[in-house]
Amino acid sequence: MTPPIKDVRYVEGFRIWIKFEDGAEGEIDLSGELWGEIFEPLRDLDYFRTVRLDREIDTICWDNGADFAPEFLYEGIAAPVAHWFGS
């Protein structure tokens, strides 16, 4: 089971930093995930920067209803390390 998200911060471009309650933390680049009608507004960096943590649904979101599954985000912060070591 994916641990709850503890904090989220905008970094730059389409990258955000996320920390989970189990201590896992890291950056994820969402630039390749912003396709489809709900994510179209997020292509505007000013709007993308408004990312926030919604504890009710336990993930990051934006005011237009766009969000990402916490499981996807958790795997996304771990993936660069696994990729670096050839996994």
C-alpha positions as CSV (number, residue, x, y, z in Angstrom):
1,M,0.0,0.0,0.0
2,T,1.3,3.4,-0.9
3,P,2.0,5.7,2.1
4,P,0.1,9.0,2.3
5,I,1.7,12.1,0.8
6,K,3.0,14.4,3.5
7,D,4.1,17.4,1.4
8,V,4.3,18.7,-2.2
9,R,6.2,21.7,-3.6
10,Y,6.7,23.2,-7.1
11,V,10.3,23.0,-8.2
12,E,10.6,24.4,-11.8
13,G,9.2,23.6,-15.3
14,F,6.8,20.7,-14.8
15,R,8.7,19.2,-11.9
16,I,7.4,18.9,-8.4
17,W,9.0,17.6,-5.2
18,I,6.9,15.1,-3.1
19,K,7.5,13.7,0.3
20,F,5.6,10.6,1.6
21,E,4.9,9.7,5.2
22,D,7.4,6.8,5.1
23,G,10.2,9.3,4.4
24,A,10.4,8.6,0.6
25,E,10.9,11.9,-1.2
26,G,12.0,13.2,-4.6
27,E,11.2,15.1,-7.7
28,I,9.0,13.9,-10.5
29,D,8.8,15.5,-14.0
30,L,5.1,15.5,-15.1
31,S,5.7,17.1,-18.5
32,G,5.1,13.9,-20.3
33,E,1.8,13.2,-18.5
34,L,-0.1,16.4,-19.3
35,W,-2.2,15.2,-22.1
36,G,-6.0,14.9,-22.3
37,E,-8.7,17.5,-21.6
38,I,-8.3,17.6,-17.8
39,F,-4.6,18.2,-17.9
40,E,-4.6,20.8,-20.7
41,P,-4.7,23.8,-18.3
42,L,-1.7,22.4,-16.5
43,R,0.5,23.1,-19.6
44,D,0.4,26.7,-18.5
45,L,3.3,26.9,-16.0
46,D,1.5,29.6,-13.9
47,Y,-1.4,27.2,-13.4
48,F,0.9,24.2,-12.9
49,R,2.6,26.0,-10.0
50,T,-0.7,26.0,-8.1
51,V,-0.3,22.3,-7.3
52,R,-1.5,21.5,-3.8
53,L,-2.0,18.5,-1.5
54,D,-5.6,17.4,-1.0
55,R,-5.6,15.3,2.1
56,E,-9.2,14.3,1.5
57,I,-8.3,12.3,-1.6
58,D,-4.7,11.9,-0.5
59,T,-2.9,13.1,-3.6
60,I,-1.8,16.2,-5.4
61,C,-4.3,18.2,-7.3
62,W,-5.3,21.4,-9.0
63,D,-8.4,23.5,-8.8
64,N,-9.8,22.2,-12.1
65,G,-10.0,18.6,-10.7
66,A,-6.8,17.3,-12.2
67,D,-4.9,14.9,-10.0
68,F,-2.4,12.0,-10.1
69,A,-2.7,8.7,-8.3
70,P,-0.4,8.6,-5.3
71,E,0.9,5.1,-6.5
72,F,2.0,6.7,-9.8
73,L,3.8,9.5,-8.0
74,Y,5.5,7.2,-5.5
75,E,6.8,5.0,-8.3
76,G,7.8,8.1,-10.2
77,I,10.1,9.4,-7.5
78,A,11.7,6.0,-7.2
79,A,12.1,5.3,-10.9
80,P,15.0,7.6,-11.7
81,V,17.2,5.8,-9.1
82,A,16.2,2.3,-10.5
83,H,16.8,3.5,-14.0
84,W,20.2,4.9,-13.1
85,F,21.4,1.5,-11.8
86,G,20.1,-0.3,-14.9
87,S,17.0,-1.8,-13.4
